Amino acid sequence: MIMEAENLSFAYEDNNNIFEDINFTIDKGDVFCILGPNGTGKTTLLKCLNGIYTPNNGNVLIEGKNIKEFSYTEISKIIGYIPQGHVVTFPFSVLDVVLMGRAPYINLTDSPKEKDIKIAETALKNLGMSYIKDREYSTLSGGERQLVFLARVLAQEPDLLILDEPTSHLDFGNQIRLLEIIDKLSEMGLAIIMSSHFPDHAFSTSNKVAIMKNKSFIDFGNPNDVITQDNLKKAYGIDINLIEISDNQKICVPIKSPNQSLDFDF
């Protein structure tokens, strides 16, 4: 078991809980997708899982050991994290950005060694990005930046990836490409936790799914059991049709209510 969450809850300062009673386990090769509407606490939960925030109650266990017992460097060797937004303001090359993923293994006074450079170049190669290794990162498209940042995280050589809405700013082609990469990484034994607004992606990539609403998981388990019309309506407040387009793939189609009207006052 790579990670276990036990009865997690979190609140900012003395305010009400953002989420509560969160429980799950994830092992090597698992892809766990967390669905839910905006503002339900998905990003905050992910930050608790990687040690950025400390839960008010409950425990995050990494291979049976409480995350509080790990140093930041130790966590970085086990967990790779990609937030929703990441901006590099200095004119680093793509290879330099990926080399930053080796920071947990390099002393502050040292420079990257040949081994570190080779690991960074291999991460780029595996994602098909070697051809831009000398480009300036800030000149890349959004899709290219996302893949380069993924290469940076893979250069950490983690056992678990935490991805916060990794496909949200990508076009259709890059969305599918990233999902295919996630499939390959899970086949290699990496455990992956990701949040998403796309139930279709959970069907195609994940083997575990949770739907988050009203501070907790309203359901958790296999995608076919969890992603139902009833659960999606509970989460998003709209009617959604599930359509099976092949033996192992379904899509979700939201239905616009013909009777709903909005009054605007200009």
C-alpha positions in Angstrom: 0.0 0.0 0.0 1.5 3.3 -1.1 -0.9 5.7 0.7 -3.8 5.5 3.1 -6.1 8.3 4.2 -7.8 7.8 7.6 -10.8 10.0 8.5 -9.2 13.2 7.1 -10.7 16.6 7.8 -9.4 20.1 7.2 -10.4 23.7 8.0 -8.7 27.0 7.4 -8.0 28.6 10.8 -11.2 28.4 12.9 -13.6 28.1 10.0 -15.9 25.2 9.1 -14.4 22.1 7.7 -13.6 22.2 4.0 -13.8 18.4 3.9 -14.3 15.7 6.5 -14.3 11.9 7.0 -12.2 11.2 3.9 -11.0 7.6 3.7 -9.2 5.6 0.9 -6.2 3.5 0.1 -4.1 3.4 -3.1 -1.5 0.9 -4.1 1.1 0.5 -6.9 -0.5 0.8 -10.4 -3.7 2.4 -9.1 -5.2 5.4 -10.8 -7.5 7.2 -8.4 -9.7 10.0 -9.8 -11.5 12.5 -7.6 -14.5 14.1 -9.3 -16.6 17.0 -7.9 -17.8 20.5 -8.6 -15.8 23.7 -8.1 -15.2 24.7 -4.5 -15.8 21.3 -3.0 -12.3 20.9 -1.6 -10.5 18.7 -4.1 -7.4 20.9 -4.4 -7.2 21.3 -0.6 -7.4 17.6 -0.1 -4.6 17.0 -2.6 -2.4 19.5 -0.7 -3.1 17.6 2.5 -2.1 14.3 0.8 1.4 15.7 -0.2 2.2 17.4 3.1 1.6 21.1 2.0 -1.3 21.3 4.5 -1.7 19.5 7.7 -5.2 17.9 8.3 -7.0 19.0 11.5 -8.0 15.4 12.1 -7.1 12.0 10.7 -3.9 10.7 9.2 -2.1 10.4 5.9 0.0 7.3 5.8 2.8 6.6 3.3 3.7 3.0 3.2 2.2 2.7 6.7 4.2 5.6 8.2 2.5 8.9 9.1 3.4 11.7 6.6 4.2 14.0 9.6 7.3 11.8 10.3 8.8 12.6 6.9 10.9 15.6 6.0 10.0 17.6 2.9 12.9 16.1 1.1 11.8 12.6 1.9 8.2 13.4 0.8 9.6 14.8 -2.5 11.4 11.5 -3.2 8.1 9.6 -2.8 5.4 11.9 -4.1 5.5 14.0 -7.3 2.9 16.8 -7.4 1.7 18.9 -10.3 -0.6 21.8 -9.2 -3.2 23.4 -11.4 -1.0 26.4 -12.2 2.7 26.6 -12.4 4.7 29.6 -13.8 8.4 29.8 -14.4 9.3 33.5 -14.5 13.0 33.2 -15.3 14.2 32.2 -18.8 15.2 28.6 -17.9 15.6 26.0 -20.7 13.3 23.0 -20.7 16.1 20.8 -19.6 16.9 23.1 -16.7 13.2 23.0 -15.6 13.2 19.2 -15.7 16.5 19.1 -13.8 14.7 20.9 -10.9 13.0 17.6 -10.3 16.3 16.3 -9.1 16.5 18.8 -6.2 15.7 16.3 -3.5 18.8 14.4 -4.5 21.2 17.3 -4.8 22.8 19.3 -2.0 22.3 23.1 -2.1 26.0 23.6 -2.8 26.2 21.0 -5.5 25.5 21.1 -9.2 23.6 18.4 -11.1 25.8 15.4 -11.8 25.9 13.5 -15.1 23.5 10.9 -13.6 20.9 13.7 -12.8 21.2 15.1 -16.4 20.7 11.6 -17.8 17.6 11.0 -15.7 16.2 14.4 -16.8 16.9 13.7 -20.4 15.3 10.2 -20.1 12.1 11.8 -18.6 11.9 14.1 -21.6 12.5 11.3 -24.0 9.8 9.1 -22.5 7.3 11.9 -23.0 8.5 12.6 -26.5 9.8 16.0 -25.6 13.5 15.6 -26.3 13.3 17.9 -29.3 12.6 21.0 -27.2 15.1 20.4 -24.4 17.0 23.5 -25.3 14.0 25.7 -25.8 13.1 28.4 -23.3 10.3 27.1 -21.1 8.3 30.4 -21.0 7.9 30.2 -24.8 6.1 26.9 -24.9 2.4 26.3 -25.4 0.2 25.3 -22.4 0.2 21.7 -23.5 4.0 21.6 -23.9 4.5 23.2 -20.5 2.2 20.6 -18.9 4.2 17.7 -20.4 7.5 19.3 -19.4 6.3 19.8 -15.9 5.3 16.2 -15.8 8.8 15.3 -17.0 10.2 17.4 -14.1 8.0 15.4 -11.6 9.1 12.1 -13.2 12.7 13.1 -12.7 12.0 13.0 -9.0 11.6 9.2 -9.5 8.5 9.1 -7.2 6.3 6.2 -6.3 3.1 8.3 -6.3 2.0 11.1 -8.6 -0.6 13.7 -7.4 -2.1 15.6 -10.3 -4.5 18.5 -9.8 -6.8 18.7 -12.8 -4.0 17.8 -15.2 -6.1 18.0 -18.4 -8.1 21.2 -17.6 -6.2 23.6 -19.9 -5.4 21.1 -22.7 -7.0 20.7 -26.1 -8.6 17.3 -27.0 -5.5 15.9 -28.5 -3.2 16.8 -25.6 -5.9 15.6 -23.1 -5.9 12.1 -24.7 -2.1 12.1 -25.0 -1.8 12.9 -21.3 -4.3 10.2 -20.3 -2.3 7.7 -22.4 0.8 8.7 -20.5 -1.0 8.2 -17.2 -2.0 4.7 -18.4 1.6 3.8 -19.2 2.9 5.2 -15.9 0.4 3.1 -14.0 1.4 0.0 -16.0 5.0 0.8 -14.8 3.8 0.6 -11.2 3.3 4.2 -10.3 0.3 5.1 -8.2 -1.6 8.1 -9.4 -4.1 10.4 -7.7 -5.7 13.1 -9.8 -8.6 15.4 -9.6 -10.8 16.1 -12.7 -13.9 17.8 -14.0 -14.3 15.1 -16.7 -16.1 11.8 -15.7 -15.2 10.5 -19.1 -11.5 10.6 -18.2 -12.2 8.6 -15.0 -13.9 5.9 -17.1 -11.0 5.6 -19.5 -8.1 5.8 -17.2 -9.0 5.1 -13.5 -9.6 2.0 -11.6 -10.7 3.9 -8.5 -13.1 6.9 -8.4 -14.5 9.1 -5.7 -17.2 11.8 -6.1 -16.7 14.7 -3.7 -19.7 16.8 -2.6 -20.8 18.6 0.6 -17.4 18.1 2.3 -17.0 14.4 1.8 -17.1 11.5 -0.7 -20.6 10.7 -1.6 -19.3 7.5 -3.2 -16.0 5.7 -3.7 -15.1 2.6 -5.7 -15.0 1.2 -9.2 -15.8 3.7 -11.9 -18.7 1.7 -13.3 -20.3 1.5 -9.8 -19.6 5.1 -8.8 -20.1 7.2 -12.0 -23.9 6.8 -12.2 -26.5 9.2 -13.4 -27.8 9.5 -9.8 -24.4 10.3 -8.3 -23.6 12.8 -11.1 -26.9 14.6 -10.5 -26.2 14.7 -6.8 -22.8 16.2 -7.4 -23.5 18.7 -10.2 -27.2 19.3 -9.9 -28.0 18.6 -13.5 -29.3 15.6 -15.5 -26.5 13.6 -17.2 -26.9 10.7 -19.6 -24.3 7.9 -19.6 -23.7 6.5 -23.1 -21.7 3.3 -23.8 -19.7 3.8 -27.0 -17.7 0.6 -26.8 -17.2 -2.4 -24.5 -14.9 -0.6 -22.2 -15.7 3.1 -22.7 -18.5 5.4 -21.6 -19.1 9.1 -22.1 -21.2 11.5 -20.0 -23.5 13.9 -21.8 -25.1 16.8 -19.7 -28.7 17.6 -20.5 -29.8 21.2 -20.6 -33.3 21.6 -19.1 -35.8 23.0 -21.5 -37.9 24.4 -18.7 -35.1 26.3 -16.9 -35.1 30.1 -17.4 -32.9 32.8 -16.0 -34.0 36.3 -15.4 -31.4 38.9 -16.1 -31.8 42.5 -14.9 -29.7 44.9 -16.9 
